[in-house]
């Protein structure tokens, strides 16, 4: 299912965040801006000397600072609240040469110090748990850091294109992403010493540059996001990958764009295949899914154009959006039946035409399964399907009639843009309709609800669903309504 995760910032804060957001106290006496405790504001947002901050549920987050400040010692408290984090873009492109963090701070977020070319000294606290993506990217003069024991996560490109010459990875770091140290002298030397597969704390952090048959060591427990995904102009030369049973988790796109890959062995205990795992592996012809797999996340095998054989386990698997889009397997299954169904999961219906009645044994429909299909005119969804996921029927421009007989949930954008819709029947079990599920549908149409008016009034309806609020309602209640036998 296509879970949409949206991160946003208030427009009013955009300008200040662009300049960075950490407490900066210049050390040059001539540049010092006097600060007293009385200046701290009790409001949700405020300033403290050269800092702009925001109060959140867990404490104070620094959101901006004076971009001309050369040094910064982040305070442990503002207005009696602990300073716990540095927000996105907080010190981006600032003139800082040095920064010191308090022992209350646990997070440095996305691009917090991006492009601080003058930064040469950073003192991390023992309380630090997370260094976010691109947080020190392009701090080109940062040559030395000491990462604290207790640190758990280092995001993608966190120290990319810095001048680091020596880094000790704490034993507590278990979450790595891609290109963390790319373009640093230390990383270049490490690859030359160890070879193309770099492992820290039993996690394969980088396997780019591997060739031929790759066997991941038996003591590895995890593979990081994008670990083997080749990002250079030269195509990947990996031909096979063996993942041992010791591996408990694999990151998104871990083996994507390995264009020469023909064989992959995944552990049978895997319950989830991550987003984009083997996307664009154009030489891959066959895949055996793990025996215990329960979920295949979005685009896991998309654009594997030569993938003709997919061996499923004998139980139902929850398939998310576009998992097999662009594969030979999906093309062949569509020729057999435009409703591509495996063990009760409807994976694809984009080549269906006319009136579609989904079989009663289907209980899962993949998100986007029918999206942009302008050839279907009606659909009946059986009672066994409890969830209609995001964007499942979006922009089915000629879809005029929809019957949903058992769904409890209709996700965001599920029928967005179905402008021809003239008749709608909804399950009496319905509890929630996501935002824009029926967006873009004009006019007042008949809506039959298979339940009482009181039940309908309990349904949570998100924004962008005017259709449901102005529809010509009919309520159908089954059973002995007035107890007269």
C-alpha positions in Angstrom: 0.0 0.0 0.0 1.2 3.4 -0.8 1.6 5.1 2.5 2.2 8.8 1.9 4.5 10.4 4.4 4.6 14.2 4.0 7.1 16.4 5.8 6.4 20.1 5.8 7.4 23.4 7.3 5.2 26.4 7.9 5.7 29.1 5.3 6.2 31.7 7.9 9.4 29.9 9.1 10.8 29.3 5.6 13.1 32.3 5.5 14.6 31.9 9.0 15.2 28.2 8.4 17.0 28.9 5.2 19.7 30.6 7.2 20.0 27.9 9.9 18.8 27.5 13.4 21.3 27.0 16.1 22.2 29.1 19.2 25.2 31.2 18.2 27.2 33.1 20.8 30.1 34.9 19.1 33.4 34.7 21.0 34.8 38.0 19.6 33.9 40.6 22.3 33.1 43.2 19.7 30.5 40.9 18.1 28.8 39.7 21.3 25.1 40.3 21.6 24.2 40.6 25.3 21.6 38.0 26.3 19.7 37.8 29.6 17.2 35.2 30.8 14.5 37.7 30.7 14.8 38.0 27.0 13.6 34.4 26.5 10.1 34.2 25.3 7.5 31.8 26.7 5.8 31.6 23.4 6.0 28.5 21.2 8.5 30.4 19.0 11.0 33.0 20.1 14.5 34.3 20.1 17.3 33.9 22.5 20.2 36.2 21.7 21.2 35.3 18.2 19.1 32.2 18.1 15.6 31.5 16.9 13.9 28.5 18.6 10.7 26.6 18.8 9.2 24.8 21.7 8.0 21.3 20.9 6.6 18.5 23.1 10.1 17.1 23.8 11.9 20.4 24.4 13.5 23.3 22.6 14.6 23.0 18.9 16.9 25.6 17.5 15.5 26.7 14.1 17.7 29.7 13.0 20.7 31.8 13.9 22.6 34.9 12.8 24.3 33.7 9.5 27.3 35.9 10.2 28.1 34.3 13.5 31.5 32.6 13.6 31.2 30.5 16.7 28.3 28.9 18.5 27.9 27.3 21.9 24.4 25.9 22.0 22.8 26.5 25.4 21.5 23.6 27.5 18.3 25.4 28.3 16.2 28.2 27.0 13.4 29.6 29.2 13.8 26.6 31.6 13.3 24.0 28.8 16.1 21.7 27.6 17.6 22.2 24.1 17.1 18.8 22.5 17.6 19.3 18.8 18.8 21.3 15.8 16.1 21.6 13.1 16.3 21.3 9.3 18.6 23.8 7.6 19.3 25.6 10.9 22.9 26.7 10.2 22.9 26.1 6.5 25.7 28.1 4.7 26.5 30.0 7.9 30.0 31.5 8.6 30.6 29.3 11.6 34.1 28.1 12.4 33.2 26.2 15.6 30.1 24.8 17.3 29.6 23.2 20.7 26.5 21.2 21.7 25.1 20.8 25.2 24.6 17.5 26.9 20.9 17.8 26.6 21.0 17.6 22.7 20.0 14.3 21.1 19.3 15.2 17.4 20.9 17.1 14.6 18.4 17.2 11.7 18.4 17.4 7.9 21.0 19.8 6.4 21.5 21.5 9.8 25.1 22.6 8.9 25.0 22.1 5.2 27.6 24.1 3.3 29.3 25.7 6.4 32.6 25.9 4.6 34.4 27.6 7.5 33.5 25.0 10.1 36.6 23.3 11.5 35.6 22.3 15.0 32.5 20.4 16.1 32.0 19.0 19.7 29.3 16.4 19.9 27.7 15.6 23.3 27.4 12.1 24.8 23.6 12.5 24.7 23.6 12.6 20.8 21.4 9.8 19.3 20.8 10.9 15.7 22.8 12.8 13.0 20.3 13.4 10.1 20.8 13.4 6.4 23.2 15.9 4.8 23.6 17.5 8.2 27.3 18.4 7.6 27.4 17.9 3.9 29.9 20.2 2.1 31.5 21.4 5.3 34.7 21.3 3.3 37.1 22.3 6.0 35.8 19.9 8.7 38.8 17.6 9.2 38.2 16.0 12.6 35.2 14.8 14.6 34.6 12.5 17.6 31.4 10.6 17.4 30.1 9.7 20.8 29.3 6.2 22.1 25.5 6.1 22.3 25.0 7.5 18.8 22.5 5.3 17.0 21.7 6.8 13.6 23.8 8.5 10.8 21.8 9.7 7.9 22.6 9.8 4.2 25.4 12.1 3.1 25.8 13.3 6.7 29.5 14.1 6.3 29.8 13.9 2.5 32.5 16.1 0.9 34.1 17.1 4.2 37.9 17.0 4.9 37.6 14.1 7.5 40.8 12.1 7.7 40.0 9.7 10.6 36.6 8.6 12.0 35.8 6.1 14.7 32.3 4.6 14.4 30.8 4.0 17.8 29.6 0.5 18.5 26.1 1.8 19.2 25.4 2.9 15.7 23.1 0.4 14.0 21.2 2.6 11.5 23.3 3.8 8.5 22.2 5.2 5.2 24.1 5.8 1.9 27.0 8.0 0.9 27.6 9.1 4.5 31.3 9.8 4.0 31.6 9.9 0.2 34.2 12.4 -1.0 36.3 12.4 2.2 40.0 11.4 2.5 39.1 8.9 5.2 36.5 7.1 3.2 38.7 6.9 0.1 41.5 5.4 2.2 39.2 3.0 3.9 37.8 1.6 0.6 41.4 1.2 -0.7 42.3 -0.7 2.5 39.2 -2.9 3.0 37.8 -3.3 -0.6 34.4 -2.3 -1.9 32.3 -3.9 0.9 32.4 -1.8 4.0 30.9 -3.2 7.2 30.4 -1.5 10.6 28.8 -3.1 13.6 27.6 -6.1 11.6 25.9 -3.7 9.1 26.8 -3.6 5.4 27.1 0.1 4.9 28.5 0.2 1.4 28.9 -2.5 -1.3 29.2 -0.2 -4.3 32.0 -1.3 -6.6 31.6 -5.0 -5.8 31.8 -7.3 -8.8 30.8 -10.8 -9.8 29.2 -13.2 -7.2 28.8 -11.4 -3.9 28.4 -13.4 -0.7 27.6 -11.3 2.4 29.4 -12.6 5.5 27.5 -14.8 8.0 28.0 -12.3 10.8 26.1 -9.5 9.1 22.8 -8.7 10.6 21.6 -5.8 8.4 22.1 -4.1 5.0 21.8 -0.4 4.8 19.6 1.7 2.5 21.1 1.9 -1.1 24.1 -0.2 0.1 24.8 -1.8 -3.3 22.9 0.6 -5.5 25.3 1.9 -8.1 25.2 5.6 -8.4 28.1 6.2 -10.8 28.0 6.3 -14.6 29.7 2.9 -14.9 27.1 0.1 -14.5 27.2 -2.3 -11.6 29.1 -5.5 -12.3 27.5 -7.6 -9.6 26.1 -10.9 -11.1 24.7 -12.6 -8.0 24.0 -11.8 -4.3 23.8 -14.3 -1.5 22.1 -12.9 1.7 22.7 -15.2 4.7 20.1 -16.1 7.3 21.9 -13.9 9.8 20.6 -10.8 8.1 17.5 -9.5 9.9 16.8 -6.3 8.0 17.5 -4.9 4.5 17.2 -1.2 3.7 15.3 0.4 0.8 16.8 0.2 -2.7 19.6 -1.9 -1.3 20.3 -3.7 -4.5 18.6 -1.4 -7.0 20.2 -0.6 -10.3 22.5 -3.6 -10.2 22.1 -4.0 -14.0 24.1 -7.2 -14.3 22.5 -9.0 -11.4 20.9 -12.3 -12.5 20.5 -14.1 -9.1 19.5 -13.2 -5.6 19.1 -15.4 -2.6 17.0 -13.9 0.2 16.5 -15.5 3.7 13.3 -17.4 4.2 12.7 -15.7 7.5 12.2 -12.3 5.9 8.7 -11.0 6.4 9.0 -7.8 4.4 10.7 -7.0 1.1 11.7 -3.3 1.4 10.9 -0.4 -1.0 12.7 -0.6 -4.3 14.9 -3.6 -3.2 15.7 -4.8 -6.7 14.2 -2.0 -8.8 15.8 -1.6 -12.3 17.8 -4.8 -12.0 17.2 -5.4 -15.7 19.1 -8.7 -16.1 17.2 -10.4 -13.3 15.0 -13.2 -14.8 13.7 -15.1 -11.8 13.1 -14.5 -8.1 12.0 -16.9 -5.3 10.2 -14.9 -2.6 11.1 -15.8 1.0 8.9 -18.5 2.5 7.7 -16.3 5.3 7.2 -13.1 3.4 4.1 -11.1 4.4 4.6 -7.8 2.7 6.2 -6.5 -0.5 6.8 -2.8 -0.4 6.4 -0.4 -3.3 8.4 -0.8 -6.4 10.4 -3.7 -5.0 10.9 -5.2 -8.5 9.8 -2.4 -10.7 11.4 -2.1 -14.1 13.1 -5.5 -13.9 12.1 -5.9 -17.5 13.4 -9.4 -17.9 11.9 -10.7 -14.7 9.6 -13.5 -16.1 9.4 -15.9 -13.1 8.2 -15.0 -9.6 7.8 -17.9 -7.2 5.3 -16.9 -4.4 4.9 -18.8 -1.1 1.6 -20.7 -0.7 0.1 -18.0 1.5 -1.3 -14.5 0.9 1.2 -11.7 0.5 0.3 -8.0 1.0 1.6 -6.3 -2.2 2.1 -2.5 -2.2 2.0 -0.2 -5.2 3.9 -0.8 -8.5 5.8 -3.8 -7.1 6.0 -5.5 -10.5 5.4 -2.6 -12.9 7.6 -2.9 -16.0 8.3 -6.6 -15.6 7.8 -9.4 -18.1 6.0 -11.4 -15.3 3.3 -8.8 -15.0 2.9 -8.5 -18.8 2.4 -12.2 -19.1 -0.1 -12.4 -16.2 -2.1 -9.5 -17.7 -2.4 -11.5 -21.0 -3.8 -14.5 -19.0 -6.3 -12.3 -17.0 -6.5 -8.5 -16.8 -7.2 -9.0 -13.0 -3.8 -10.2 -11.8 -4.5 -12.1 -8.6 -2.2 -14.2 -6.5 -3.4 -16.0 -3.4 -6.3 -13.6 -2.8 -4.2 -10.4 -3.5 -5.2 -8.3 -6.5 -1.9 -7.0 -7.7 -3.0 -5.2 -10.9 -6.1 -4.2 -12.9 -4.7 -1.5 -15.2 -5.6 -3.4 -18.3 -9.2 -4.2 -17.3 -12.0 -2.8 -19.4 -15.8 -2.2 -18.9 -17.6 -3.4 -15.9 -15.3 -5.1 -13.3 -16.5 -7.4 -10.6 -13.6 -8.4 -8.3 -13.9 -12.0 -7.2 -15.2 -12.8 -3.7 -11.9 -14.5 -2.6 -9.9 -11.3 -3.0 -9.2 -9.7 0.4 -6.3 -7.3 -0.5 -6.1 -4.8 -3.4 -2.7 -3.2 -4.0 -2.7 0.6 -4.0 -2.6 2.1 -7.5 -3.8 -1.3 -8.8 -6.3 0.4 -11.2 -4.9 4.0 -11.3 -5.1 5.8 -14.6 -7.2 3.1 -16.2 -9.6 5.1 -18.4 -11.2 1.9 -19.7 -13.2 0.6 -16.7 -16.8 1.9 -16.3 -17.9 0.3 -13.0 -16.4 -1.8 -10.2 -17.8 -4.0 -7.5 -15.4 -4.6 -4.5 -16.3 -7.7 -2.4 -17.0 -7.7 1.3 -13.8 -9.4 2.1 -11.7 -6.3 1.1 -11.5 -4.3 4.4 -9.2 -1.5 3.1 -9.1 0.5 -0.1 -5.6 1.9 -0.1 -4.2 5.2 -1.3 -4.7 6.1 -5.0 -6.1 2.6 -5.9 -8.6 4.0 -8.5 -7.3 7.5 -9.0 -7.9 9.1 -12.4 -10.1 6.3 -13.7 -11.7 8.9 -15.9 -14.7 6.8 -17.1 -15.5 5.0 -13.8 -19.2 5.8 -13.3 -20.4 3.3 -10.7 -18.6 2.0 -7.6 -19.9 -0.6 -5.1 -17.8 -1.1 -1.9 -19.4 -3.9 0.1 -17.3 -4.4 3.1 -14.5 -1.8 3.4 -13.8 -0.2 6.8 -11.3 2.2 5.4 -10.9 4.2 2.2 -7.5 5.8 1.8 -6.4 9.2 0.6 -6.9 9.8 -3.1 -8.5 6.4 -3.6 -10.9 7.7 -6.2 -9.4 11.1 -6.8 -10.1 12.4 -10.3 -12.8 9.9 -11.1 -14.8 12.7 -12.7 -17.4 10.4 -14.4 -18.7 8.9 -11.1 -22.5 9.0 -10.9 -23.4 6.2 -8.5 -21.7 5.2 -5.2 -22.5 2.4 -2.7 -20.5 2.2 0.5 -20.2 -0.5 3.1 -22.0 -0.1 6.4 -18.8 -1.1 8.1 -17.1 2.0 6.9 -15.2 3.9 9.7 -12.9 6.3 7.9 -12.4 8.1 4.5 -9.0 9.7 3.9 -8.5 13.1 2.5 -9.2 13.6 -1.2 -10.5 10.1 -1.5 -13.3 11.4 -3.7 -11.7 14.7 -4.8 -12.5 16.4 -8.1 -15.9 14.8 -8.6 -18.5 17.5 -9.3 -22.3 17.4 -8.8 -24.7 15.8 -6.4 -24.8 12.0 -7.0 -26.8 9.2 -5.4 -25.0 7.5 -2.5 -26.3 4.3 -0.9 -24.9 3.6 2.5 -25.4 0.0 3.6 -26.1 1.0 7.2 -28.1 3.4 9.3 -28.0 7.2 9.3 -26.5 7.0 12.8 -23.7 4.8 11.5 -23.0 7.2 8.7 -22.7 10.1 11.1 -19.9 8.2 12.9 -17.8 7.9 9.8 -14.7 10.1 9.9 -14.4 11.9 6.6 -11.2 13.7 5.7 -11.0 17.0 3.8 -11.5 17.2 0.0 -14.5 14.9 0.0 -17.3 17.4 -0.7 -19.0 14.6 -2.7 -19.8 12.7 0.4 -21.3 15.7 2.2 -23.7 16.8 -0.5 -24.7 13.4 -1.9 -28.3 12.2 -2.2 -28.3 9.7 0.7 -30.1 6.4 0.9 -29.6 4.2 4.0 -30.1 0.5 3.8 -30.4 -1.5 7.0 -30.6 -5.3 6.8 -32.4 -7.4 9.4 -35.4 -6.9 11.6 -35.3 -3.2 11.8 -38.3 -2.6 14.0 -38.3 -5.9 15.9 -41.7 -7.1 14.5 -40.3 -10.4 13.2 
